[in-house]
Amino acid sequence: MTRSRQILALAKERNATIATAESCTAGMVAAALTDPAGASAIFDRGFVTYSNAAKVAMLGVKEDTLAAFGAVSEQVAREMAKGALAASGATLSVAVTGIAGPGGTEAKPEGRVCFAIASEGTVSSETRDFGALGRDAVRRESRDHALELLLSALGGRPDQP
């Protein structure tokens, strides 16, 4: 069973609905979640907020947060996830923001991606450094990690196939 199908089954079982807030993955998480038939029962909506302006306008990310920490930060990922919940009817959201490449800086290298998961009243975040794998690979790894975070948040085990 694919991760998306596992998420679909667990979300249905728990009466959960999901929203995504994506920057560097540009909708890849939403696409993966809606691949299985029946996804409309659990998927509410996806936000692709590639620019900082979109993060502010669509998700309510604070300009002060962007100025202080930059778009690639756990602080922004957390605000993205909370904003996706607030702007949707979902009960669970995942946010992804990072540097797929090429490029980056010493402080924020290529392959650094920040994630957040939010549900009613809770939000958690983490940063992964995938390394300079190339743009496509970083985006795929980010999509897969976001799906693992959703699966885990629903009580599933990401280590299962």
N, C-alpha and C positions, 0 to 999 in steps of 0.2 A: 504494500500500500504506500503510495507517495505521501510525502509530508502534507501536501495540500489536501489530500483525501482524509488523512488523519485529523487535520485541523477541522475540516468540514464535519466529520463525524463527532468529534469532541464538542465543537461549538453547538451543533444541533442538540446533543445530549445535555449540555449545560444551558441551553437557551441563550447563548451568547451571540452577539453580532460584532463584526469587525470593521474598522476603518483603518486606512493606511495613510501615512504622511511621508512622502518620499522626495528626496532631492537627488542624490547621485544615482539612484536606481531608476529614477524617472518612470515609475509605474510597473517595474518588473515584479515587485511583491504582489501588487494588486492583480497583475496578469496571472501569476502563479496560483493565487487563491481562487481566481474565477475560472481556472482551467477545468476542474471537475464539474460534471453535470450536477445541478442542485446547489451550486454556490450562492445563488440568489437568496437562499434561505438564511445565510449567515453573513454575507458580505454586504455592508451598507454602502460604502463609497471609498474612493481613493483620492487623495490630494497629491498632485505633482507640483511641488513648490521649489522649482529649480533656482529661482532668483531670490535674493533677500526680500525684495519688494513683495513677492508672492507669499513668502513665509509670514510677513507682517499682515498683508491684506487678507489672506485666506485662513490663516491659523492663529492669528493674534500674537505671533512672536514679537516680543518687545524690541524696539530699535536699540534700546539701551543694552539689552542682552547681546544682540548682534555686535554692537560696538565694543563691548567689554570682552567678549569671548570668541567672537567670530562664528561664522555659520557652521564650521566643523568643530562642534563642542557638545559635550553632554548637556550643558545648560540649554542650548538651542534645541537639541533633540527632545529634551523633556518638555519644553514649551510647544514644540511641534506635536508631540503625542497628546498632550493635554488639549491643545487647540483642535486636533482632529476629533477628540471626544466631544468637545463643546459644540463644534460645528456640524455634528452628525447625530444620528440616533443610535450610534454604536455603544456597546458596553465594554469594548476592548479595542485599543489602538496600538499600532507599532509605528515608530518613526525611524527614518534612516537619513543621515546626512554625512557626507564624507568627500574625500579626494580620490576619485577613481584614477585619475592620471590622464595624460602625463602631467608632471609638474609636482607642486607641493613645495614645502620649505623645510628647513631643518627642524623648526618647531612643529610643523604639521606636514609630515611627509606623505608622499603618494602612498595610497593604500590604507590610510587612517580613516576609519569610519566609526561614527558615533550612533548608537541605537538607544531607543527608549521604548518602554512598554507602559501604557497607562490603562487603568480601569477605574471604576468609580472609587474615588478617594485615594488611589495609590498611583505612584509613578516610580519607575526604576530606570536606570540608564547604565550604559557601559560603553567602553571604547575598545575597538579591535584594530590592531595593526596587521593587515594582511600582507604588507610589503608591496614592493613595486612589481606586481605580477602582470601588469598591463591592464589597460582600461576594462576590457571585456571580462577578464578573470576577477578583478576586484568587484565589479558589479555583480557577477554571478555569486561570488562568495558572500557578498553583502545580502543579496536576495535570500540565499540559503540560510544565513545566520538569522535574518529577520523571521523567517518561517520557523526556525528552531525556537526562537524566543516566544513566538505565538503559541507553538505547540506546548512548550513548557508552562506558559501562563495558563493554559487550559487544563493543565494537569497531566499532559502526555509526557512521554519520554523521548527526547530528541535523539537518543542513541539507537532507537529502533528503526529498522528500514522502512 
